[in-house]
């Protein structure tokens, strides 16, 4: 599959509130992608100092509008870029030597606090998380930490601690969450790629709503250390990028376990998979989400986009037919694990009164559901693997919408209580979270745009340790649909 960076094109027609659709003006030349940046540095056609300085300038210029970042490492990143240039000039080569990247602010970076969307004063981290350690070992320059909603709970990135992070395709709308800052930064071309985390869709949802590739890998593929089992095993780290090749390159760079990790799947070669023909696959298309008691189904424009993507898969030679996964009452296992996970993080905050009332409600619920209840919920996972995994006796890949709705407007969730927030969230995003319960991999791919120019996505889901198959299929789709040619308006 081709990994060449596309030529610059403008985005689709977009609609501003109360105005007729307009065509975006040409943007300034974007930063090159991750793979192209690495090649340019290795070939000495650019420098790390130039790339990092350009990224920092773009971030600063867009903070008043997009507000993608919580912390910048301006002086440290420029010093690291200068050192990378010295190493490159001396002939050293590493996969990401000198390339600027960003990480989500649930990730420890030495010298910076890990606010994870929360208000208040927190001490700086005294060491890097394992994922950041591996990024540095690959040579990457971490330019800063991106915004997240409070403790990663919601599919929007807004809060009193940092304001609202906005969608580059239409700043009246959310980029999603909880990795909304990382998604906004990559979609707007502020950095070539970024890490997010996904505990109920928090990489795939913002990838869908910002026209990106987002990979939720197998549990344990990327270490979550210093946490051994984040959010009761629901949360994994994953890459966001504009192309499959870039996402795969970032995945390879950070994959691997810390000695204290519980989950240690065998290694994969994601970048190789992005260049591999997937073969003819049996693909199940599922419209019906698991039971959420909201009556949620896909918005007509989401359904139209995902149906068109399914037709593309069939045209490429795959066998595609509708099917129904046997989700059962998987939500009964998800809720205790999610709320106990929130309670565990919230209990460590030095000023609990500063937490959102909805977070404090989840803390109380999680405290009640700890112990035997959450252990029973986790014990059900083996049976859930068997029941839902039976689908893969007949099919190779499951295709669903990533979300049921296009990206909501900023402020949609304001002034909602805990229950109404959960119901509204479940109605908009009912498809992603079961794969966090299972711990299996999934990839969001761009599925197109609504008539008003808002991005929507589809997810390719597989059984345990099937990242390479999903990445190869995503790369084949990308070669056909060339979604990377569309960029947000200025």
BAPA-55991 format. One record per residue (C-alpha): residue number from 0; residue in three letters; x, y, z. Coordinates in steps of 0.5 Angstrom, whole numbers, plus 2048, in hexadecimal, padded with zeros to 3 digits. Example, Ala and Ser with C-alpha at 12.3 -4.5 7.8 and 13.67 -1.06 7.14 Angstrom:
(r 0; 'ALA'; (819; 7F7; 810))
(r 1; 'SER'; (81B; 7FE; 80E))
END
This chain:
(r 0; 'UNK'; (800; 800; 800))
(r 1; 'UNK'; (803; 807; 7FE))
(r 2; 'UNK'; (805; 80B; 804))
(r 3; 'UNK'; (806; 811; 800))
(r 4; 'UNK'; (804; 818; 803))
(r 5; 'UNK'; (7FE; 81B; 7FF))
(r 6; 'UNK'; (7FE; 821; 7FB))
(r 7; 'UNK'; (7FB; 827; 7FF))
(r 8; 'UNK'; (7F3; 828; 7FD))
(r 9; 'UNK'; (7EE; 82C; 800))
(r 10; 'UNK'; (7E8; 829; 805))
(r 11; 'UNK'; (7E1; 828; 803))
(r 12; 'UNK'; (7DC; 82D; 803))
(r 13; 'UNK'; (7DA; 82F; 80A))
(r 14; 'UNK'; (7D5; 832; 80D))
(r 15; 'UNK'; (7D5; 838; 813))
(r 16; 'UNK'; (7D0; 839; 818))
(r 17; 'UNK'; (7CA; 83D; 814))
(r 18; 'UNK'; (7CE; 83D; 80D))
(r 19; 'UNK'; (7CE; 83A; 807))
(r 20; 'UNK'; (7D3; 834; 805))
(r 21; 'UNK'; (7DA; 837; 803))
(r 22; 'UNK'; (7E0; 834; 800))
(r 23; 'UNK'; (7E7; 835; 805))
(r 24; 'UNK'; (7EC; 839; 802))
(r 25; 'UNK'; (7F3; 836; 801))
(r 26; 'UNK'; (7F7; 835; 808))
(r 27; 'UNK'; (7FE; 836; 809))
(r 28; 'UNK'; (803; 830; 807))
(r 29; 'UNK'; (802; 82B; 80C))
(r 30; 'UNK'; (807; 828; 811))
(r 31; 'UNK'; (809; 821; 80D))
(r 32; 'UNK'; (806; 81B; 810))
(r 33; 'UNK'; (80A; 816; 815))
(r 34; 'UNK'; (80D; 812; 810))
(r 35; 'UNK'; (80F; 817; 80B))
(r 36; 'UNK'; (812; 81B; 811))
(r 37; 'UNK'; (816; 815; 813))
(r 38; 'UNK'; (819; 815; 80B))
(r 39; 'UNK'; (81A; 81C; 80B))
(r 40; 'UNK'; (81E; 81C; 811))
(r 41; 'UNK'; (822; 816; 80F))
(r 42; 'UNK'; (823; 819; 808))
(r 43; 'UNK'; (825; 820; 80B))
(r 44; 'UNK'; (820; 823; 807))
(r 45; 'UNK'; (81D; 826; 80D))
(r 46; 'UNK'; (820; 827; 814))
(r 47; 'UNK'; (81D; 825; 81B))
(r 48; 'UNK'; (81D; 82C; 81D))
(r 49; 'UNK'; (819; 82F; 817))
(r 50; 'UNK'; (814; 82A; 818))
(r 51; 'UNK'; (813; 82B; 820))
(r 52; 'UNK'; (813; 832; 81F))
(r 53; 'UNK'; (80E; 832; 81A))
(r 54; 'UNK'; (80A; 82D; 81E))
(r 55; 'UNK'; (80A; 832; 824))
(r 56; 'UNK'; (809; 838; 820))
(r 57; 'UNK'; (802; 835; 81D))
(r 58; 'UNK'; (800; 832; 824))
(r 59; 'UNK'; (801; 839; 827))
(r 60; 'UNK'; (7FD; 83D; 821))
(r 61; 'UNK'; (7F7; 838; 822))
(r 62; 'UNK'; (7F7; 838; 82A))
(r 63; 'UNK'; (7F2; 83D; 82A))
(r 64; 'UNK'; (7ED; 83A; 825))
(r 65; 'UNK'; (7EE; 832; 825))
(r 66; 'UNK'; (7F1; 832; 82C))
(r 67; 'UNK'; (7F4; 82B; 82B))
(r 68; 'UNK'; (7FA; 82B; 830))
(r 69; 'UNK'; (7FA; 82B; 838))
(r 70; 'UNK'; (802; 82C; 838))
(r 71; 'UNK'; (808; 82E; 834))
(r 72; 'UNK'; (80F; 82C; 834))
(r 73; 'UNK'; (811; 832; 830))
(r 74; 'UNK'; (818; 832; 833))
(r 75; 'UNK'; (81A; 82B; 834))
(r 76; 'UNK'; (817; 829; 82D))
(r 77; 'UNK'; (81B; 82E; 82A))
(r 78; 'UNK'; (821; 82B; 82E))
(r 79; 'UNK'; (820; 824; 82C))
(r 80; 'UNK'; (81F; 826; 825))
(r 81; 'UNK'; (826; 829; 824))
(r 82; 'UNK'; (829; 823; 828))
(r 83; 'UNK'; (825; 81F; 823))
(r 84; 'UNK'; (828; 823; 81D))
(r 85; 'UNK'; (82F; 821; 820))
(r 86; 'UNK'; (82D; 81A; 820))
(r 87; 'UNK'; (82B; 81A; 819))
(r 88; 'UNK'; (831; 81D; 817))
(r 89; 'UNK'; (835; 818; 81A))
(r 90; 'UNK'; (832; 813; 816))
(r 91; 'UNK'; (82D; 810; 81B))
(r 92; 'UNK'; (826; 80D; 819))
(r 93; 'UNK'; (820; 80C; 81D))
(r 94; 'UNK'; (819; 80B; 81B))
(r 95; 'UNK'; (817; 812; 81D))
(r 96; 'UNK'; (81D; 815; 81F))
(r 97; 'UNK'; (81B; 81D; 81F))
(r 98; 'UNK'; (814; 81C; 81D))
(r 99; 'UNK'; (80F; 820; 821))
(r 100; 'UNK'; (809; 81D; 824))
(r 101; 'UNK'; (804; 81E; 82A))
(r 102; 'UNK'; (801; 81A; 830))
(r 103; 'UNK'; (7FB; 81A; 833))
(r 104; 'UNK'; (7FB; 81D; 83A))
(r 105; 'UNK'; (7F9; 817; 83E))
(r 106; 'UNK'; (801; 815; 83C))
(r 107; 'UNK'; (806; 816; 841))
(r 108; 'UNK'; (80C; 81B; 83E))
(r 109; 'UNK'; (812; 81C; 842))
(r 110; 'UNK'; (811; 823; 845))
(r 111; 'UNK'; (80A; 824; 843))
(r 112; 'UNK'; (804; 823; 847))
(r 113; 'UNK'; (7FF; 81E; 845))
(r 114; 'UNK'; (7F8; 822; 846))
(r 115; 'UNK'; (7F4; 81D; 842))
(r 116; 'UNK'; (7EF; 822; 841))
(r 117; 'UNK'; (7EE; 824; 848))
(r 118; 'UNK'; (7EF; 82B; 84B))
(r 119; 'UNK'; (7F4; 82C; 851))
(r 120; 'UNK'; (7FB; 82C; 852))
(r 121; 'UNK'; (7FE; 825; 851))
(r 122; 'UNK'; (806; 824; 852))
(r 123; 'UNK'; (80A; 823; 84C))
(r 124; 'UNK'; (80B; 81C; 84A))
(r 125; 'UNK'; (812; 819; 84C))
(r 126; 'UNK'; (813; 814; 847))
(r 127; 'UNK'; (810; 813; 840))
(r 128; 'UNK'; (80B; 80D; 83F))
(r 129; 'UNK'; (80D; 807; 83B))
(r 130; 'UNK'; (80A; 80A; 834))
(r 131; 'UNK'; (80D; 810; 835))
(r 132; 'UNK'; (814; 80D; 837))
(r 133; 'UNK'; (813; 809; 830))
(r 134; 'UNK'; (811; 80F; 82C))
(r 135; 'UNK'; (818; 812; 82E))
(r 136; 'UNK'; (81C; 80C; 82D))
(r 137; 'UNK'; (819; 80C; 826))
(r 138; 'UNK'; (81C; 813; 825))
(r 139; 'UNK'; (815; 817; 826))
(r 140; 'UNK'; (815; 81E; 828))
(r 141; 'UNK'; (80F; 81F; 82D))
(r 142; 'UNK'; (80C; 826; 82C))
(r 143; 'UNK'; (807; 826; 831))
(r 144; 'UNK'; (801; 823; 834))
(r 145; 'UNK'; (7FA; 823; 831))
(r 146; 'UNK'; (7F3; 824; 835))
(r 147; 'UNK'; (7EF; 81F; 837))
(r 148; 'UNK'; (7E8; 81F; 83B))
(r 149; 'UNK'; (7E8; 81E; 842))
(r 150; 'UNK'; (7EB; 817; 843))
(r 151; 'UNK'; (7E9; 815; 83C))
(r 152; 'UNK'; (7E2; 814; 83E))
(r 153; 'UNK'; (7DE; 817; 838))
(r 154; 'UNK'; (7DE; 818; 830))
(r 155; 'UNK'; (7DF; 81F; 830))
(r 156; 'UNK'; (7E5; 823; 833))
(r 157; 'UNK'; (7E3; 829; 837))
(r 158; 'UNK'; (7E3; 82B; 83E))
(r 159; 'UNK'; (7E4; 831; 843))
(r 160; 'UNK'; (7EC; 82F; 844))
(r 161; 'UNK'; (7EE; 831; 83D))
(r 162; 'UNK'; (7E8; 833; 839))
(r 163; 'UNK'; (7E5; 82F; 832))
(r 164; 'UNK'; (7E9; 82C; 82D))
(r 165; 'UNK'; (7E6; 82D; 826))
(r 166; 'UNK'; (7E6; 829; 820))
(r 167; 'UNK'; (7EA; 82C; 81A))
(r 168; 'UNK'; (7E5; 82A; 815))
(r 169; 'UNK'; (7E0; 82F; 819))
(r 170; 'UNK'; (7E2; 832; 81F))
(r 171; 'UNK'; (7DA; 832; 821))
(r 172; 'UNK'; (7DB; 82B; 822))
(r 173; 'UNK'; (7DF; 826; 827))
(r 174; 'UNK'; (7E5; 822; 824))
(r 175; 'UNK'; (7E2; 81C; 829))
(r 176; 'UNK'; (7E5; 81A; 82F))
(r 177; 'UNK'; (7E9; 818; 833))
(r 178; 'UNK'; (7EF; 818; 82E))
(r 179; 'UNK'; (7EC; 81F; 82B))
(r 180; 'UNK'; (7F2; 823; 82C))
(r 181; 'UNK'; (7F6; 81E; 828))
(r 182; 'UNK'; (7F1; 81D; 823))
(r 183; 'UNK'; (7F0; 824; 822))
(r 184; 'UNK'; (7F8; 825; 822))
(r 185; 'UNK'; (7F9; 820; 81C))
(r 186; 'UNK'; (7F3; 822; 818))
(r 187; 'UNK'; (7F5; 829; 818))
(r 188; 'UNK'; (7FC; 827; 816))
(r 189; 'UNK'; (7FF; 82A; 81C))
(r 190; 'UNK'; (803; 823; 81D))
(r 191; 'UNK'; (804; 81D; 819))
(r 192; 'UNK'; (801; 818; 81E))
(r 193; 'UNK'; (7FF; 818; 825))
(r 194; 'UNK'; (7FE; 813; 82A))
(r 195; 'UNK'; (7F7; 812; 82D))
(r 196; 'UNK'; (7F4; 80D; 832))
(r 197; 'UNK'; (7EE; 809; 831))
(r 198; 'UNK'; (7E9; 806; 837))
(r 199; 'UNK'; (7E3; 807; 833))
(r 200; 'UNK'; (7E4; 809; 82C))
(r 201; 'UNK'; (7E9; 80F; 82E))
(r 202; 'UNK'; (7ED; 80E; 829))
(r 203; 'UNK'; (7E8; 80C; 823))
(r 204; 'UNK'; (7E3; 811; 825))
(r 205; 'UNK'; (7E7; 817; 824))
(r 206; 'UNK'; (7EA; 814; 81E))
(r 207; 'UNK'; (7E4; 813; 81B))
(r 208; 'UNK'; (7E1; 81A; 81C))
(r 209; 'UNK'; (7E8; 81D; 81A))
(r 210; 'UNK'; (7E9; 819; 813))
(r 211; 'UNK'; (7EF; 815; 816))
(r 212; 'UNK'; (7F2; 80E; 817))
(r 213; 'UNK'; (7F1; 80C; 81E))
(r 214; 'UNK'; (7F4; 805; 820))
(r 215; 'UNK'; (7F1; 802; 827))
(r 216; 'UNK'; (7F6; 7FC; 828))
(r 217; 'UNK'; (7F6; 7F6; 82B))
(r 218; 'UNK'; (7F6; 7F7; 833))
(r 219; 'UNK'; (7FD; 7F7; 835))
(r 220; 'UNK'; (800; 7F8; 82E))
(r 221; 'UNK'; (802; 7FF; 831))
(r 222; 'UNK'; (804; 800; 838))
(r 223; 'UNK'; (800; 804; 83C))
(r 224; 'UNK'; (805; 804; 842))
(r 225; 'UNK'; (806; 807; 847))
(r 226; 'UNK'; (7FF; 804; 847))
(r 227; 'UNK'; (7FF; 7FC; 847))
(r 228; 'UNK'; (7F7; 7FB; 845))
(r 229; 'UNK'; (7F4; 802; 843))
(r 230; 'UNK'; (7ED; 803; 845))
(r 231; 'UNK'; (7EC; 7FC; 846))
(r 232; 'UNK'; (7EF; 7F9; 840))
(r 233; 'UNK'; (7EB; 7FE; 83B))
(r 234; 'UNK'; (7F0; 803; 839))
(r 235; 'UNK'; (7F5; 802; 834))
(r 236; 'UNK'; (7FA; 807; 831))
(r 237; 'UNK'; (7F9; 808; 829))
(r 238; 'UNK'; (7FC; 80D; 824))
(r 239; 'UNK'; (7F8; 812; 820))
(r 240; 'UNK'; (7FA; 814; 819))
(r 241; 'UNK'; (7F8; 816; 812))
(r 242; 'UNK'; (7FA; 810; 80E))
(r 243; 'UNK'; (7FB; 809; 810))
(r 244; 'UNK'; (802; 808; 80F))
(r 245; 'UNK'; (803; 80E; 814))
(r 246; 'UNK'; (7FF; 80B; 819))
(r 247; 'UNK'; (802; 804; 818))
(r 248; 'UNK'; (809; 807; 819))
(r 249; 'UNK'; (807; 80B; 81F))
(r 250; 'UNK'; (804; 804; 822))
(r 251; 'UNK'; (80B; 800; 820))
(r 252; 'UNK'; (80F; 806; 824))
(r 253; 'UNK'; (80B; 805; 82A))
(r 254; 'UNK'; (809; 7FE; 82B))
(r 255; 'UNK'; (80C; 7FA; 830))
(r 256; 'UNK'; (80B; 7F8; 837))
(r 257; 'UNK'; (80E; 7FB; 83E))
(r 258; 'UNK'; (810; 7F5; 842))
(r 259; 'UNK'; (80B; 7F6; 847))
(r 260; 'UNK'; (805; 7F6; 842))
(r 261; 'UNK'; (800; 7F1; 843))
(r 262; 'UNK'; (7FE; 7F0; 83B))
(r 263; 'UNK'; (804; 7EE; 837))
(r 264; 'UNK'; (801; 7EC; 830))
(r 265; 'UNK'; (806; 7EA; 82A))
(r 266; 'UNK'; (809; 7EF; 826))
(r 267; 'UNK'; (806; 7F1; 81F))
(r 268; 'UNK'; (809; 7F5; 819))
(r 269; 'UNK'; (804; 7FA; 818))
(r 270; 'UNK'; (808; 7FE; 813))
(r 271; 'UNK'; (809; 7F8; 80F))
(r 272; 'UNK'; (802; 7F6; 80F))
(r 273; 'UNK'; (800; 7FD; 80C))
(r 274; 'UNK'; (804; 7FB; 806))
(r 275; 'UNK'; (801; 7F4; 806))
(r 276; 'UNK'; (7FB; 7F2; 801))
(r 277; 'UNK'; (7F5; 7F0; 806))
(r 278; 'UNK'; (7F3; 7EA; 802))
(r 279; 'UNK'; (7EB; 7E9; 801))
(r 280; 'UNK'; (7E8; 7EA; 807))
(r 281; 'UNK'; (7E1; 7E8; 80A))
(r 282; 'UNK'; (7DE; 7EE; 80D))
(r 283; 'UNK'; (7D8; 7EF; 811))
(r 284; 'UNK'; (7D4; 7F5; 811))
(r 285; 'UNK'; (7D1; 7F7; 818))
(r 286; 'UNK'; (7CC; 7FD; 819))
(r 287; 'UNK'; (7C9; 7FB; 81F))
(r 288; 'UNK'; (7CD; 7FD; 825))
(r 289; 'UNK'; (7CD; 7F9; 82C))
(r 290; 'UNK'; (7C7; 7FB; 831))
(r 291; 'UNK'; (7C8; 802; 834))
(r 292; 'UNK'; (7C1; 803; 835))
(r 293; 'UNK'; (7C1; 809; 831))
(r 294; 'UNK'; (7BE; 806; 82B))
(r 295; 'UNK'; (7C4; 809; 827))
(r 296; 'UNK'; (7C5; 808; 820))
(r 297; 'UNK'; (7C9; 80B; 81B))
(r 298; 'UNK'; (7C8; 812; 818))
(r 299; 'UNK'; (7C5; 811; 811))
(r 300; 'UNK'; (7CC; 815; 80F))
(r 301; 'UNK'; (7D0; 810; 813))
(r 302; 'UNK'; (7CD; 80A; 810))
(r 303; 'UNK'; (7CD; 80D; 809))
(r 304; 'UNK'; (7D5; 80E; 80A))
(r 305; 'UNK'; (7D6; 807; 80D))
(r 306; 'UNK'; (7D2; 804; 807))
(r 307; 'UNK'; (7D6; 807; 802))
(r 308; 'UNK'; (7DC; 805; 805))
(r 309; 'UNK'; (7DA; 7FE; 806))
(r 310; 'UNK'; (7D8; 7FE; 7FE))
(r 311; 'UNK'; (7DF; 800; 7FD))
(r 312; 'UNK'; (7E2; 7FA; 801))
(r 313; 'UNK'; (7DD; 7F6; 7FD))
(r 314; 'UNK'; (7E0; 7F9; 7F6))
(r 315; 'UNK'; (7E7; 7F7; 7F9))
(r 316; 'UNK'; (7E5; 7F0; 7F9))
(r 317; 'UNK'; (7E3; 7EF; 800))
(r 318; 'UNK'; (7DD; 7EB; 802))
(r 319; 'UNK'; (7D8; 7F0; 806))
(r 320; 'UNK'; (7D2; 7EE; 809))
(r 321; 'UNK'; (7CE; 7F0; 80F))
(r 322; 'UNK'; (7CE; 7ED; 815))
(r 323; 'UNK'; (7CC; 7ED; 81D))
(r 324; 'UNK'; (7D2; 7EC; 822))
(r 325; 'UNK'; (7CF; 7E9; 828))
(r 326; 'UNK'; (7D1; 7EF; 82D))
(r 327; 'UNK'; (7CC; 7EC; 832))
(r 328; 'UNK'; (7CC; 7F0; 839))
(r 329; 'UNK'; (7D3; 7F3; 838))
(r 330; 'UNK'; (7D2; 7F9; 83B))
(r 331; 'UNK'; (7D1; 7F6; 842))
(r 332; 'UNK'; (7D8; 7F4; 842))
(r 333; 'UNK'; (7DA; 7FB; 83F))
(r 334; 'UNK'; (7D7; 800; 844))
(r 335; 'UNK'; (7DA; 7FD; 84A))
(r 336; 'UNK'; (7E1; 7FD; 847))
(r 337; 'UNK'; (7E0; 804; 844))
(r 338; 'UNK'; (7DE; 807; 84B))
(r 339; 'UNK'; (7E3; 803; 84F))
(r 340; 'UNK'; (7E8; 806; 84A))
(r 341; 'UNK'; (7E6; 80D; 84B))
(r 342; 'UNK'; (7E5; 80C; 852))
(r 343; 'UNK'; (7ED; 80A; 853))
(r 344; 'UNK'; (7EF; 810; 84F))
(r 345; 'UNK'; (7EB; 815; 852))
(r 346; 'UNK'; (7ED; 813; 859))
(r 347; 'UNK'; (7F4; 815; 858))
(r 348; 'UNK'; (7F2; 81C; 856))
(r 349; 'UNK'; (7F5; 820; 85C))
(r 350; 'UNK'; (7EF; 825; 85C))
(r 351; 'UNK'; (7E8; 821; 85A))
(r 352; 'UNK'; (7E4; 827; 85B))
(r 353; 'UNK'; (7E7; 829; 854))
(r 354; 'UNK'; (7E4; 823; 851))
(r 355; 'UNK'; (7DE; 824; 84C))
(r 356; 'UNK'; (7D8; 822; 850))
(r 357; 'UNK'; (7D7; 81C; 84B))
(r 358; 'UNK'; (7DE; 81A; 84D))
(r 359; 'UNK'; (7DC; 81A; 854))
(r 360; 'UNK'; (7D5; 816; 852))
(r 361; 'UNK'; (7DA; 811; 84E))
(r 362; 'UNK'; (7DE; 810; 854))
(r 363; 'UNK'; (7D9; 80F; 859))
(r 364; 'UNK'; (7D6; 809; 854))
(r 365; 'UNK'; (7DD; 806; 853))
(r 366; 'UNK'; (7DE; 806; 85A))
(r 367; 'UNK'; (7D7; 802; 85B))
(r 368; 'UNK'; (7D9; 7FD; 855))
(r 369; 'UNK'; (7E0; 7FC; 858))
(r 370; 'UNK'; (7E2; 7F5; 85B))
(r 371; 'UNK'; (7DE; 7EF; 859))
(r 372; 'UNK'; (7DA; 7F3; 854))
(r 373; 'UNK'; (7DF; 7F5; 84F))
(r 374; 'UNK'; (7E3; 7EE; 850))
(r 375; 'UNK'; (7DD; 7EB; 84E))
(r 376; 'UNK'; (7DC; 7F0; 848))
(r 377; 'UNK'; (7E3; 7EE; 846))
(r 378; 'UNK'; (7E2; 7E7; 847))
(r 379; 'UNK'; (7DD; 7E7; 841))
(r 380; 'UNK'; (7E2; 7E9; 83C))
(r 381; 'UNK'; (7E4; 7E2; 83A))
(r 382; 'UNK'; (7DD; 7E0; 839))
(r 383; 'UNK'; (7DC; 7E7; 835))
(r 384; 'UNK'; (7E2; 7E5; 831))
(r 385; 'UNK'; (7DE; 7DE; 82F))
(r 386; 'UNK'; (7D8; 7E1; 82E))
(r 387; 'UNK'; (7DA; 7E7; 829))
(r 388; 'UNK'; (7E0; 7E4; 827))
(r 389; 'UNK'; (7DB; 7DE; 823))
(r 390; 'UNK'; (7DA; 7E4; 81E))
(r 391; 'UNK'; (7E1; 7E3; 81C))
(r 392; 'UNK'; (7E0; 7DB; 81A))
(r 393; 'UNK'; (7DC; 7DE; 814))
(r 394; 'UNK'; (7DF; 7E5; 813))
(r 395; 'UNK'; (7E6; 7E8; 813))
(r 396; 'UNK'; (7E4; 7EF; 815))
(r 397; 'UNK'; (7DE; 7F3; 818))
(r 398; 'UNK'; (7DD; 7F9; 815))
(r 399; 'UNK'; (7D8; 7FE; 819))
(r 400; 'UNK'; (7D7; 806; 819))
(r 401; 'UNK'; (7DC; 809; 81E))
(r 402; 'UNK'; (7D7; 80D; 821))
(r 403; 'UNK'; (7CF; 80E; 820))
(r 404; 'UNK'; (7CF; 815; 81F))
(r 405; 'UNK'; (7D4; 81B; 81C))
(r 406; 'UNK'; (7D8; 81F; 820))
(r 407; 'UNK'; (7D3; 823; 825))
(r 408; 'UNK'; (7D4; 82A; 826))
(r 409; 'UNK'; (7D8; 82D; 82B))
(r 410; 'UNK'; (7D4; 82E; 832))
(r 411; 'UNK'; (7CF; 828; 830))
(r 412; 'UNK'; (7D1; 825; 837))
(r 413; 'UNK'; (7D1; 82B; 83B))
(r 414; 'UNK'; (7CD; 82B; 841))
(r 415; 'UNK'; (7CB; 824; 840))
(r 416; 'UNK'; (7CB; 820; 847))
(r 417; 'UNK'; (7CF; 819; 847))
(r 418; 'UNK'; (7C9; 815; 845))
(r 419; 'UNK'; (7C7; 819; 83F))
(r 420; 'UNK'; (7CE; 81A; 83D))
(r 421; 'UNK'; (7CF; 812; 83D))
(r 422; 'UNK'; (7C8; 812; 839))
(r 423; 'UNK'; (7CA; 817; 834))
(r 424; 'UNK'; (7D1; 814; 833))
(r 425; 'UNK'; (7CF; 80D; 832))
(r 426; 'UNK'; (7CA; 80F; 82D))
(r 427; 'UNK'; (7CF; 813; 829))
(r 428; 'UNK'; (7D5; 80D; 82A))
(r 429; 'UNK'; (7D2; 806; 82B))
(r 430; 'UNK'; (7D6; 802; 826))
(r 431; 'UNK'; (7DE; 803; 829))
(r 432; 'UNK'; (7DE; 801; 830))
(r 433; 'UNK'; (7DC; 7F9; 830))
(r 434; 'UNK'; (7E3; 7F8; 82D))
(r 435; 'UNK'; (7E6; 7FB; 833))
(r 436; 'UNK'; (7E3; 7F6; 837))
(r 437; 'UNK'; (7E6; 7F1; 833))
(r 438; 'UNK'; (7ED; 7F4; 832))
(r 439; 'UNK'; (7ED; 7F3; 82B))
(r 440; 'UNK'; (7EF; 7F7; 825))
(r 441; 'UNK'; (7EB; 7FC; 821))
(r 442; 'UNK'; (7ED; 801; 81C))
(r 443; 'UNK'; (7E9; 808; 81A))
(r 444; 'UNK'; (7E9; 80A; 813))
(r 445; 'UNK'; (7E6; 810; 810))
(r 446; 'UNK'; (7E0; 80F; 80C))
(r 447; 'UNK'; (7DE; 815; 809))
(r 448; 'UNK'; (7DA; 81C; 80B))
(r 449; 'UNK'; (7D3; 81E; 80D))
(r 450; 'UNK'; (7D0; 823; 808))
(r 451; 'UNK'; (7D2; 828; 80D))
(r 452; 'UNK'; (7DA; 826; 80C))
(r 453; 'UNK'; (7DA; 822; 813))
(r 454; 'UNK'; (7DF; 81C; 813))
(r 455; 'UNK'; (7DC; 815; 815))
(r 456; 'UNK'; (7E0; 80F; 815))
(r 457; 'UNK'; (7DF; 807; 815))
(r 458; 'UNK'; (7E3; 802; 819))
(r 459; 'UNK'; (7E6; 7FC; 817))
(r 460; 'UNK'; (7E6; 7F7; 81D))
(r 461; 'UNK'; (7E9; 7F0; 81E))
(r 462; 'UNK'; (7EA; 7EA; 823))
(r 463; 'UNK'; (7F0; 7EA; 827))
(r 464; 'UNK'; (7F7; 7EC; 825))
(r 465; 'UNK'; (7F4; 7EE; 81E))
(r 466; 'UNK'; (7F8; 7F5; 81D))
(r 467; 'UNK'; (7FB; 7F3; 817))
(r 468; 'UNK'; (7F5; 7F0; 813))
(r 469; 'UNK'; (7F1; 7F7; 815))
(r 470; 'UNK'; (7F7; 7FB; 813))
(r 471; 'UNK'; (7F8; 7F8; 80C))
(r 472; 'UNK'; (7F1; 7F9; 80B))
(r 473; 'UNK'; (7F1; 800; 80D))
(r 474; 'UNK'; (7F7; 801; 808))
(r 475; 'UNK'; (7F3; 7FE; 802))
(r 476; 'UNK'; (7ED; 802; 804))
(r 477; 'UNK'; (7F2; 808; 804))
(r 478; 'UNK'; (7F5; 807; 7FE))
(r 479; 'UNK'; (7EE; 807; 7FA))
(r 480; 'UNK'; (7EB; 80C; 7FE))
(r 481; 'UNK'; (7F1; 811; 7FF))
(r 482; 'UNK'; (7ED; 814; 805))
(r 483; 'UNK'; (7F4; 818; 807))
(r 484; 'UNK'; (7F3; 81D; 801))
(r 485; 'UNK'; (7EE; 820; 805))
(r 486; 'UNK'; (7F0; 825; 80A))
(r 487; 'UNK'; (7EC; 82A; 80F))
(r 488; 'UNK'; (7EA; 831; 80D))
(r 489; 'UNK'; (7EF; 837; 80F))
END
